[in-house]
Amino acid sequence: MVLNPTDFLLQRNFHLKLIKRVIGLPGEEIQIKQGQVYINGQPLYEDYIAAKPTYTWGPAIVPPNSYLVLGDNRNHSYDSHHWGVVPRDRIVGRAALRYWPLHRVSVLFPNQKSNSPP
């Protein structure tokens, strides 16, 4: 998703939009341990990450109208495991095209209509 900075980030003078992957939905319990993300106790299959996470986080329940987001480069991403969940009103939209790194240029959701909600 594409998101505007949270209050936490704004307080630290961070004003750029971010692109992160939605991992946790409202009401879900998220935990990261032993290199694995768990959603409601079930391991999340992730063939897109750069490396397994080397940190521990949670468990925590994602609050209503909020989302837990993580970067694909888990161990070097400034994301929810650092600054918390993203309120729904901070979501700008959905990323549609990957252009970096160049060898991975692709349309991210080729079979979805462009007017689909984020």
Stockholm file with secondary structure:
# STOCKHOLM 1.0

chainA/1-118         MVLNPTDFLLQRNFHLKLIKRVIGLPGEEIQIKQGQVYINGQPLYEDYIAAKPTYTWGPAIVPPNSYLVLGDNRNHSYDSHHWGVVPRDRIVGRAALRYWPLHRVSVLFPNQKSNSPP
#=GR chainA/1-118 SS CEECCCHHHHHTTCCSCEECEEEECTTCEEEEETTEEEETTEECCCSSCSSCCCSCEEEEECCTTEEEEECSSGGGCCSHHHHCCEEGGGEEECCCEECSSGGGCEESCTTSCTTCCC
#=GC SS_cons         CEECCCHHHHHTTCCSCEECEEEECTTCEEEEETTEEEETTEECCCSSCSSCCCSCEEEEECCTTEEEEECSSGGGCCSHHHHCCEEGGGEEECCCEECSSGGGCEESCTTSCTTCCC
//
